[in-house]
Amino acid sequence: MAKVGRLFGLVLRLLALGATMSAAIVMGTSHERASVFAISFEAKYSDIPSFKYFMIANAVVSVYSFLVIFLPAETLLWRLVAAFDMVVTLLLTSSVSAALAVAQVGKDGNVRAGWLPICGQVPKYCNHVSGALGAGFAGLILYVMILLHSVHTVLYPLLD
Amino acid sequence: MALDNGAKPEAVHDSTLVSKAPSNQVLLVLRLVAFFATAAATIVMALNKETKTIVVATIGSTPINATLTAKFQDTPAFVFFVIANGMASLHNLLMVVVEIWGHKFDYKGLRLAMIAVLDMMTVALASGGDGAATFMAELGKKGNSHARWNKICDKFGTFCDHGAGAIISSFVGLLLLVLITALSIGRLVKPRPATLSPV
């Protein structure tokens, strides 16, 4: 039973590693150049602090996932891993939420503040960012499952 | 702590013994403070509204005024912030009530586990609301020259100040919620006689 539990956790962590790494990479490579009325307009992820935060958060989480996969099965460090899983889930929710908020403004604009939507001028950039957000969301859902699983494993050890 | 946890399985149906244990009292106090923090954040942001009348043109000697209003509903991020903090404060209130009066309710011994899981979900929700509102407020304060979005905090200073206060209060509530989650997960630890005593 313990083997099945550990295998399940490992599979979840591998999937989460894939999701967060792809979110970070896709967001990091989003870049588009457009000219509107002879003004060159370049959109990069680093122009918007929210997207920078999203990329950094997902990169950190993917490195963490990669390291945890190699942790041996019976050390006491698994309790620390459970605590870190909670912190990492927090980080992921706030990064996805922040990026989504700003992306929504970019897509629909905000009439009251006089902010025009930019997705009309750089549609490929917008699609790129949406893809990254989707991957980030998948990583978040996986991490919620990982958090529940690791807290359960630490509190109710299946061996003994 | 070990004695505390050891006393719990027999004493789970005796409300006075469990509620007098010091870790439970600390948890209760933390939940109360977190409730006030998140409730304050919700209320301050929900009542955040500023109206400004500016002169747009002058015809002859009569100025034409335009009234601009900044409300929290204009931005979906702030709406989500209000909803997330509202739900977090409701959760805290519910947990406080359950701590004080609800020791009879137990479902197959899963009560503590359900409380811990609900705490984790609330932390995730509240952190999502905070993240969105923080970056939206930063956008309003500094604008974004690349996207040609102007800052709005120089015109609506009070709106921005109230929003900043609400966000800070919500961060305090979030920090407390993380502490509360750690404590309530710690309560789930079963004492294991053959090994070291748990945290």
Interface residues (C-beta under 8 A of the other chain):
Chain A: E42 A43 K44 D47 I48 P49 S50 Y53 R79 A82 A83 M86 V87 T89 L90 L91 T93 S94 S95 V96 S97 A98 L100 A101 V102 Q104 V105 G106 N110 R112 A113 G114 W115 L116 I118 V144 L147 L148 V151 L155 Y156 D160
Chain B: T69 A70 D74 T75 P76 A77 F80 A116 V117 M120 V123 A124 L125 S127 G128 G129 D130 G131 A132 A133 T134 F135 M136 E138 L139 G140 N144 H146 A147 R148 W149 N150 I152 V178 T181 A182 I185 L188 V189 K190 R192 A194 V199
